[in-house]
């Protein structure tokens, strides 16, 4: 379950343009430090990708954080692997990122990807009570 540590209003307006919300993934060195995100939607995309690609028990002091998607890739390849991945994504995001509403999940399990224990995942979602559809695509590797 998500834990609220504090509340600070950060708005995507001109007044707050200089406030970084976090670092972007993959981590890269920018002009001064790591590349940072300055828009809420960019940070949400980074949070989703980071959460889903984190293995459970990988995070020290928070063993439940993560999705376990990599472990699914090492299960026997059957017709229900896409459904298992979708269910895992929905439950993980609803637990850790409750402000994200998933609209659609596409899981690409082509044979050439299965042979390498990989799947391509595309998620379409909204944030909060916004009606703007956003999407993120990434590869899960076993």
Phi and psi restraints in degrees (value plus and minus 20) as a CYANA .aco file:
   2 UNK   PHI     -88.6   -48.6
   2 UNK   PSI     123.7   163.7
   3 UNK   PHI    -135.3   -95.3
   3 UNK   PSI     107.5   147.5
   4 UNK   PHI    -106.0   -66.0
   4 UNK   PSI      96.9   136.9
   5 UNK   PHI    -111.3   -71.3
   5 UNK   PSI     -42.4    -2.4
   6 UNK   PHI     152.5   192.5
   6 UNK   PSI     150.8   190.8
   7 UNK   PHI    -150.3  -110.3
   7 UNK   PSI     107.4   147.4
   8 UNK   PHI    -156.1  -116.1
   8 UNK   PSI     106.5   146.5
   9 UNK   PHI     -96.9   -56.9
   9 UNK   PSI     100.8   140.8
  10 UNK   PHI    -146.1  -106.1
  10 UNK   PSI     100.8   140.8
  11 UNK   PHI    -136.3   -96.3
  11 UNK   PSI     127.3   167.3
  12 UNK   PHI    -104.3   -64.3
  12 UNK   PSI      49.2    89.2
  13 UNK   PHI    -147.7  -107.7
  13 UNK   PSI     147.9   187.9
  14 UNK   PHI     -78.4   -38.4
  14 UNK   PSI     -55.1   -15.1
  15 UNK   PHI     -80.2   -40.2
  15 UNK   PSI     -51.7   -11.7
  16 UNK   PHI    -125.8   -85.8
  16 UNK   PSI      -3.9    36.1
  17 UNK   PHI     -79.2   -39.2
  17 UNK   PSI     -48.1    -8.1
  18 UNK   PHI    -110.7   -70.7
  18 UNK   PSI     -17.1    22.9
  19 UNK   PHI    -114.4   -74.4
  19 UNK   PSI      92.8   132.8
  20 UNK   PHI     -98.5   -58.5
  20 UNK   PSI     120.9   160.9
  21 UNK   PHI    -115.2   -75.2
  21 UNK   PSI     -43.9    -3.9
  22 UNK   PHI     155.0   195.0
  22 UNK   PSI    -190.3  -150.3
  23 UNK   PHI    -120.7   -80.7
  23 UNK   PSI     130.7   170.7
  24 UNK   PHI    -113.0   -73.0
  24 UNK   PSI     133.8   173.8
  25 UNK   PHI    -130.5   -90.5
  25 UNK   PSI     124.9   164.9
  26 UNK   PHI     -88.9   -48.9
  26 UNK   PSI     132.6   172.6
  27 UNK   PHI     -86.4   -46.4
  27 UNK   PSI     106.1   146.1
  28 UNK   PHI    -159.1  -119.1
  28 UNK   PSI     128.8   168.8
  29 UNK   PHI     -98.5   -58.5
  29 UNK   PSI     108.4   148.4
  30 UNK   PHI    -120.5   -80.5
  30 UNK   PSI    -174.6  -134.6
  31 UNK   PHI     -84.7   -44.7
  31 UNK   PSI     -63.0   -23.0
  32 UNK   PHI    -133.1   -93.1
  32 UNK   PSI     -63.8   -23.8
  33 UNK   PHI    -165.1  -125.1
  33 UNK   PSI    -168.4  -128.4
  34 UNK   PHI     -88.0   -48.0
  34 UNK   PSI     131.6   171.6
  35 UNK   PHI     -81.9   -41.9
  35 UNK   PSI     116.4   156.4
  36 UNK   PHI    -138.4   -98.4
  36 UNK   PSI     141.0   181.0
  37 UNK   PHI    -122.9   -82.9
  37 UNK   PSI     119.4   159.4
  38 UNK   PHI    -138.1   -98.1
  38 UNK   PSI     -25.6    14.4
  39 UNK   PHI    -136.4   -96.4
  39 UNK   PSI     123.3   163.3
  40 UNK   PHI     -78.0   -38.0
  40 UNK   PSI     -64.8   -24.8
  41 UNK   PHI     -84.2   -44.2
  41 UNK   PSI     -55.3   -15.3
  42 UNK   PHI     -85.7   -45.7
  42 UNK   PSI     -58.7   -18.7
  43 UNK   PHI     -90.8   -50.8
  43 UNK   PSI     -56.7   -16.7
  44 UNK   PHI     -82.8   -42.8
  44 UNK   PSI     -62.9   -22.9
  45 UNK   PHI     -81.6   -41.6
  45 UNK   PSI     -61.4   -21.4
  46 UNK   PHI     -84.4   -44.4
  46 UNK   PSI     -61.3   -21.3
  47 UNK   PHI     -83.1   -43.1
  47 UNK   PSI     -62.4   -22.4
  48 UNK   PHI     -82.5   -42.5
  48 UNK   PSI     -69.7   -29.7
  49 UNK   PHI     -82.5   -42.5
  49 UNK   PSI     -64.1   -24.1
  50 UNK   PHI     -82.8   -42.8
  50 UNK   PSI     -64.5   -24.5
  51 UNK   PHI     -83.1   -43.1
  51 UNK   PSI     -68.2   -28.2
  52 UNK   PHI     -92.7   -52.7
  52 UNK   PSI     -45.7    -5.7
  53 UNK   PHI    -113.9   -73.9
  53 UNK   PSI     -20.6    19.4
  54 UNK   PHI    -105.4   -65.4
  54 UNK   PSI     111.1   151.1
  55 UNK   PHI     -98.9   -58.9
  55 UNK   PSI     126.2   166.2
  56 UNK   PHI     -84.2   -44.2
  56 UNK   PSI     125.9   165.9
  57 UNK   PHI      52.3    92.3
  57 UNK   PSI     -15.0    25.0
  58 UNK   PHI    -102.6   -62.6
  58 UNK   PSI     -51.6   -11.6
  59 UNK   PHI    -108.5   -68.5
  59 UNK   PSI     100.3   140.3
  60 UNK   PHI     -83.0   -43.0
  60 UNK   PSI     114.4   154.4
  61 UNK   PHI      52.6    92.6
  61 UNK   PSI     -23.9    16.1
  62 UNK   PHI    -158.5  -118.5
  62 UNK   PSI      50.8    90.8
  63 UNK   PHI     -85.6   -45.6
  63 UNK   PSI     -41.6    -1.6
  64 UNK   PHI    -103.7   -63.7
  64 UNK   PSI     -33.1     6.9
  65 UNK   PHI     -86.7   -46.7
  65 UNK   PSI     114.3   154.3
  66 UNK   PHI     102.9   142.9
  66 UNK   PSI     158.9   198.9
  67 UNK   PHI    -134.7   -94.7
  67 UNK   PSI     -54.3   -14.3
  68 UNK   PHI      62.6   102.6
  68 UNK   PSI      -3.1    36.9
  69 UNK   PHI     -83.6   -43.6
  69 UNK   PSI     -56.5   -16.5
  70 UNK   PHI     -81.9   -41.9
  70 UNK   PSI     -55.8   -15.8
  71 UNK   PHI     -87.4   -47.4
  71 UNK   PSI     -53.5   -13.5
  72 UNK   PHI     -83.2   -43.2
  72 UNK   PSI     -54.2   -14.2
  73 UNK   PHI     -87.0   -47.0
  73 UNK   PSI     -40.1    -0.1
  74 UNK   PHI    -116.9   -76.9
  74 UNK   PSI     -18.3    21.7
  75 UNK   PHI     -97.9   -57.9
  75 UNK   PSI     143.1   183.1
  76 UNK   PHI     -75.9   -35.9
  76 UNK   PSI     111.9   151.9
  77 UNK   PHI     -93.5   -53.5
  77 UNK   PSI      88.8   128.8
  78 UNK   PHI    -147.2  -107.2
  78 UNK   PSI    -195.4  -155.4
  79 UNK   PHI     -92.9   -52.9
  79 UNK   PSI     -32.4     7.6
  80 UNK   PHI    -120.3   -80.3
  80 UNK   PSI      -9.8    30.2
  81 UNK   PHI     -84.6   -44.6
  81 UNK   PSI     -58.7   -18.7
  82 UNK   PHI     -84.5   -44.5
  82 UNK   PSI     -59.4   -19.4
  83 UNK   PHI     -86.0   -46.0
  83 UNK   PSI     -60.7   -20.7
  84 UNK   PHI     -82.4   -42.4
  84 UNK   PSI     -61.8   -21.8
  85 UNK   PHI     -85.5   -45.5
  85 UNK   PSI     -64.9   -24.9
  86 UNK   PHI     -80.6   -40.6
  86 UNK   PSI     -66.2   -26.2
  87 UNK   PHI     -81.6   -41.6
  87 UNK   PSI     -60.1   -20.1
  88 UNK   PHI     -85.3   -45.3
  88 UNK   PSI     -62.5   -22.5
  89 UNK   PHI     -82.9   -42.9
  89 UNK   PSI     -66.5   -26.5
  90 UNK   PHI     -82.3   -42.3
  90 UNK   PSI     -66.4   -26.4
  91 UNK   PHI     -88.2   -48.2
  91 UNK   PSI     -58.1   -18.1
  92 UNK   PHI     -87.3   -47.3
  92 UNK   PSI     -66.1   -26.1
  93 UNK   PHI     -88.6   -48.6
  93 UNK   PSI     -58.6   -18.6
  94 UNK   PHI     -86.3   -46.3
  94 UNK   PSI     -49.2    -9.2
  95 UNK   PHI     -98.4   -58.4
  95 UNK   PSI     -66.3   -26.3
  96 UNK   PHI    -120.3   -80.3
  96 UNK   PSI     -46.0    -6.0
  97 UNK   PHI    -149.1  -109.1
  97 UNK   PSI      48.3    88.3
  98 UNK   PHI     -86.0   -46.0
  98 UNK   PSI     -33.7     6.3
  99 UNK   PHI    -102.0   -62.0
  99 UNK   PSI     -23.8    16.2
 100 UNK   PHI    -120.4   -80.4
 100 UNK   PSI     108.0   148.0
 101 UNK   PHI    -131.1   -91.1
 101 UNK   PSI      96.4   136.4
 102 UNK   PHI     -99.3   -59.3
 102 UNK   PSI     110.6   150.6
 103 UNK   PHI    -119.7   -79.7
 103 UNK   PSI     -59.6   -19.6
 104 UNK   PHI    -176.4  -136.4
 104 UNK   PSI     124.5   164.5
 105 UNK   PHI    -148.8  -108.8
 105 UNK   PSI     109.1   149.1
 106 UNK   PHI    -137.1   -97.1
 106 UNK   PSI     106.9   146.9
 107 UNK   PHI    -137.0   -97.0
 107 UNK   PSI      99.4   139.4
 108 UNK   PHI    -118.5   -78.5
 108 UNK   PSI      93.1   133.1
 109 UNK   PHI    -139.1   -99.1
 109 UNK   PSI      33.3    73.3
 110 UNK   PHI     -80.7   -40.7
 110 UNK   PSI     135.0   175.0
 111 UNK   PHI     -79.5   -39.5
 111 UNK   PSI     -58.1   -18.1
 112 UNK   PHI     -88.0   -48.0
 112 UNK   PSI     -47.3    -7.3
 113 UNK   PHI     -96.7   -56.7
 113 UNK   PSI     -60.0   -20.0
 114 UNK   PHI     -80.2   -40.2
 114 UNK   PSI     -58.2   -18.2
 115 UNK   PHI     -82.7   -42.7
 115 UNK   PSI     -46.2    -6.2
 116 UNK   PHI    -121.7   -81.7
 116 UNK   PSI      -9.9    30.1
 117 UNK   PHI      34.4    74.4
 117 UNK   PSI      30.9    70.9
 118 UNK   PHI    -153.2  -113.2
 118 UNK   PSI     132.5   172.5
 119 UNK   PHI    -160.6  -120.6
 119 UNK   PSI     127.1   167.1
 120 UNK   PHI    -117.4   -77.4
 120 UNK   PSI     112.1   152.1
 121 UNK   PHI    -142.2  -102.2
 121 UNK   PSI     114.3   154.3
 122 UNK   PHI    -146.7  -106.7
 122 UNK   PSI     107.3   147.3
 123 UNK   PHI    -142.1  -102.1
 123 UNK   PSI     109.0   149.0
 124 UNK   PHI    -127.0   -87.0
 124 UNK   PSI     112.1   152.1
 125 UNK   PHI    -171.6  -131.6
 125 UNK   PSI     148.8   188.8
 126 UNK   PHI    -143.9  -103.9
 126 UNK   PSI     140.4   180.4
 127 UNK   PHI    -138.6   -98.6
 127 UNK   PSI     107.8   147.8
 128 UNK   PHI      41.0    81.0
 128 UNK   PSI    -157.1  -117.1
 129 UNK   PHI    -120.0   -80.0
 129 UNK   PSI       1.3    41.3
 130 UNK   PHI     -96.4   -56.4
 130 UNK   PSI     128.6   168.6
 131 UNK   PHI    -121.5   -81.5
 131 UNK   PSI     -17.0    23.0
 132 UNK   PHI     -95.2   -55.2
 132 UNK   PSI     101.4   141.4
 133 UNK   PHI     -99.6   -59.6
 133 UNK   PSI     112.3   152.3
 134 UNK   PHI    -143.1  -103.1
 134 UNK   PSI     141.3   181.3
 135 UNK   PHI    -163.4  -123.4
 135 UNK   PSI     136.2   176.2
 136 UNK   PHI    -161.9  -121.9
 136 UNK   PSI     121.4   161.4
 137 UNK   PHI    -149.6  -109.6
 137 UNK   PSI     116.3   156.3
 138 UNK   PHI    -175.8  -135.8
 138 UNK   PSI     147.3   187.3
 139 UNK   PHI    -130.1   -90.1
 139 UNK   PSI     111.1   151.1
 140 UNK   PHI    -119.2   -79.2
 140 UNK   PSI     105.3   145.3
 141 UNK   PHI    -134.8   -94.8
 141 UNK   PSI     116.0   156.0
